[in-house]
Amino acid sequence: MRNWAKAMMLTASAATGLVAGLLGAARAEVTLPPAVIEGLAGAEVAFLGEVHDNAQAHLAQAAALRAAAPKAVVFEMLSPEQAARLTPEARGDVAALGDVLGWEEAGWPDFTIYAPIFAALGEARAYGAAVPREAARGVMQTGIAAAFGTEAVRYGLDQPLGAQEQAARETFQMEAHCNALPEEMLPVMVDIQRYRDAALARAVAQALQDTGGPVAVITGNGHARRDWGAPVYVARALPEAVIFTLGVGEPGGPEGRFDAVIEVPAAEREDPCAAFDKG
């Protein structure tokens, strides 16, 4: 998980107003293409990608959730303990839900831009798939298979990636970190990403077992991509599952392969690499 600086400070009343505005916008402005609606209707597992700090991306995800009407929703952003706090009573006050979840402490972008997603949950059961820091440290210390545990073989974590994919993923990690990572860190960064993908897939498998599906997954586009993200691990563990992947990206993206892509306007943000600029 990456830590995000807040774009602005909000008073409680202003936050409530922004939540209300975003919820209204979600219902009024987002129209899903027919191909997306069709894909969602036929899927047992629907991956709904996002750009984390883009409010418009979350409005599109909320619209997709309403169209899919899943029985379970897996969140990259939530731990299992946080997901358990999404009781019917808590869901009834979306404006206060960020505090209930401890969202700010987790370091994600302001909860107000995620509020439409939680408002669209309906009665779906929530699952958390966040990877704790100690698990990421375990990948570095013991390797990905040992860190993941007894199900590593089921998700293919006991096998190395092919040389071409490994190289591509290392390049992706270097670019995502502003070309500031030491090269010797790249293999372990790829392994941590694989661990996160497999953790999402494991939560999907549990959700399908518990509820019968369909299951939706709220996650970043990097984890939602069909060519090397969490869908690969779901397909390995559950080869009969019908999977649909939706990328929700800004102009020029998202990278990777998806069954469908929705483009949203780019969010205003500071240059994330400015801190590394030595000029």
N, C-alpha and C positions, 0 to 999 in steps of 0.2 A: 504494500500500500504506500502511496506517496502522500506526503503532507502538503496541504494546499493552504495558501494564505487567503484569508477572507477578502473579498473584493470591497466590502463596506461593512460598517458597523450599523446594526439595526436596533432600535428600541423595541420592546415587546409589542407595542401597538403597531409599529411600522411593519414588523415581521408578520404579524397576523394579517395585516392588510395585503402584504405581498403574497402570502400564501393564498388568500382568497382570490387575488387577481390571477395568479398562476393556475389555480383550479378552474376558474372561469375560462381562461385562455385554452386550457387543455381540451375542454369540451367544445369550444367554439371554433377553434382554428385548425386543428389537426385532422386532415382527411387522409386515410391510408389508401395507397394504390390498390386496385383490385387484386394484383398478384400477391401482395402482402396478406390481404384478408384471406385469400385462398390458401396460401401457405400456412398461415396460423390455424386455419380450420382443420387442416389435415395432419397437424403435427402432434406427436406425443410429447415432444420436448422442443420448446421454442426458445432460442437464444436471442435476447434483445440487447444489442450492443449500444454503447453510448460513448460520447466524449464527456468525461466526468464533470467538467465545469461549464457545460453548455446547457442552459435552461431549456432551449428549444428541443434538444435531444431527449430530455426527460419528458417533455410534453408528448413527443412521438412515442416514447416507450409506454406512457400511460394510455395512449390511444390503442396501442397494440395489446396491452393487458386487457383492456375492456373488450376488444374484439376476440381475444383468445379465450377469455373466461376460464383460466386454469384452476385446477383444484389445489395447486401448490405453486409457490414462487420461491426460488432460490436467489439469495442476495449475496453477491461478492462482498458487499460492504458490511454485512452483519455477521457477528459471531453467533453460534447457536444460543448463547445466553441472551444476547440482544433480541434475536428473533422470537424467543419465548415471551418477551415483553409485549409483543404485538397482540395483546388480548383484544376482544371485541370492545371493551371499555376504552382502551388506549386508542384504538383506531377511530373512535367516535370524536376525538379532538385532534385533528391532524396538526393544527397550529402548535400544539404542545408536545407532539410526538417526538420531535428532535431531542427534547430534554429527557423524555422517558427512555429513549434509546441510548442516551449518552453519545449522541452523534458528533458533537463538536470535539469531544475528547479523542475520537477516533481519527480525526484529521482530514475528513472528506470535505468537499466544498459545502457551502452553506446549505443547511437542510431545506431552506425555503424552495430551492430549485428542484429538490427531490420530492417535495410534498405531493405533487400530482400523481407520482407513482404509487405512493402509499394510499392515497385517496382512491385509487383504481383497484386496490387489492380485492375489494368485496369480502367474501368469506374464505378466500384462498388461505391455505395454511402456509405460514412463512418458515423458511429454512435459512440458516446462516452458514456460509461457507468461507468466512474470513480466515486467513491463515495467520496465526499468532506469530509474533516476532521470534519466540523461542523455536518454533518449527523451522523458520527460515534459517536461524542460526544452526539448527541441526543439519540442514542440507549442506552447509559449509563445513561442518565438523565431521559428519559421518557419511555423507553422500546421500543422494536423493532417495534411493530405494530403502535404505535403513531408516531414514528420517520419516518416510511415509508409513512404514510399518508393514503389517502382514498382507495388505492388499496391493502392494507395489506391483506384483506380477500381473494381477488382474487389469491394472491400468497401464501396463507396459513400461513402468518406471525402472524396471530391471534391465532394460535394453537401451543402448545408446542411440542417439539420432543418427541418421545418415549424414555423411560428411557435408553434402550440399546444404541440407536443412540446418545443420549445426552452424555452418559458416554464415548462412543468411540470418539466422536468429542472433548470432553474436553481433553482426553488423547492425541489426535492428536495435539491440540493446545499447550499443555504443551511440547510435544516433539519438535514441530516446533519452540518453543521459548526457546530451550536449557534447558528445565526443570527449568527455572528461573522465571516463573510467580508465583505470589501468587495464591494459589488455589481459593481464592474468586473471582479472575478476570476471571476464566475460563468460567463461564456461559455467561458473557457479550462478551467475545471474540468469542464464538460460535455464539451468536446473531449477532455480526458485520459481521461474515462470511456469515451467512444466509442473512443478508441485502444485501451484495455484490452480492450474487447469485441471489436474487430477482431483484436487479437493472439490472443485465445482462439480465435476462428474460424479464423485462419490456422493455428494449431497443430492444430486439429481436422482441417482439410483435409489437412495433412501426415500426420497419423496415419491417416486413412482411406486415403490413397494408399499409405502404407507397409504397412499391415496388412490392409486390406480391411474393417476394422470388425468388430463394433461398437466405438464409442468412447464412453467416459464422461468427463465433465468435472466436476472438483471445484472449486467456486468459490462466492463469496458470492451470496446471493439476488439482489442488484442486477444481477449479471452474468448470472444464470440466467433472469431473467424473459423470457417470450416476447414481450412487447409492445415492449420497446426494448433488451433486453440482447444478449448474444452470439448467441443463437439467430437474431436478425434478420440478423446478418452471415453466419452459416452458410447460412441460407436464400437469401441473395442470391448468395453464391459457389457454392453447391451446391444449386440449386433442387429437385433430385430427392431429396435426402436426407430420410429420415424422422426427425424430431426429436421427442424427448419431454423435457418440462421438469418437474422436481420442485422445488417450494419446500419448504424445511424451516425453519419459523419458530416463533417464540414466540407466545403468545396475542395475537391482534389483528393478526398479520402472517403472512407477509411482504407488502410492497406489490408491486403489479404482477400480471400475468396468468401463470398456470402451467397446465400440463395436470393437475397434481395437487399437493396440498399436504399435508404431514404437520406436525402441531403437536406441539411438545415443550415441556416446562416451561421457564419463563424461568430463565436463569442468574443467580446472585447476582453483582452487580457494583456498583462505585461509579458515581455519576452522572458520565457522560463530559463533561457540560457544566459540572461544578463549577469547573473551572479558569477558566471565563469569567465566573463569578459575581462581580460587583464589589460585591455587597452585603456 
